[in-house]
């Protein structure tokens, strides 16, 4: 007999319940590192066509992308992976990577291990209000400058088609 099991990861700080804007996309912290003893954190990213991250390098954690909806191109080192719903890609620490959304909408879960980088995202995001139809404005320079403390660095411009 198979049982349907589900669990909610407890969070002392209320993380994961409310979405926030980050670099023009909607993000939610699903599993904070504090709930896993620092082993990993999981976030959800909802982005629109053309959204792309600058090529960047994580020196402290690996990143795993799980495409839930849409089509996204992932750039890892000198390789490109065009992925759709159900596909998974890995961005190893120390290797430049980024992504470009190719479909009108996309949604992915992203796991970081070990955790900690989720604090950079949450500290640089702005809350989504019920009246928001568009992403909140952001200062890219401030966000990039704050990344150094999390051993994250920009390695190049956002990828394009």
Buried (B, 14 or more C-beta within 10 A) or exposed (E): EEEEEEEEEEBEEEBBEEBBBBBBBBBBBBBBBBBBEEEBBBBBBBBBEEBBBBBBBBEBBBBBBBBBBBBBBBBBEEEEBEBEBEBBBBBBBEBBBBBBBBBEEBBBBBBBBBBBBBBBBBEBBEEBEEEEEEBBEBEEEEBBEEBEEBBBBBEEEBBEE
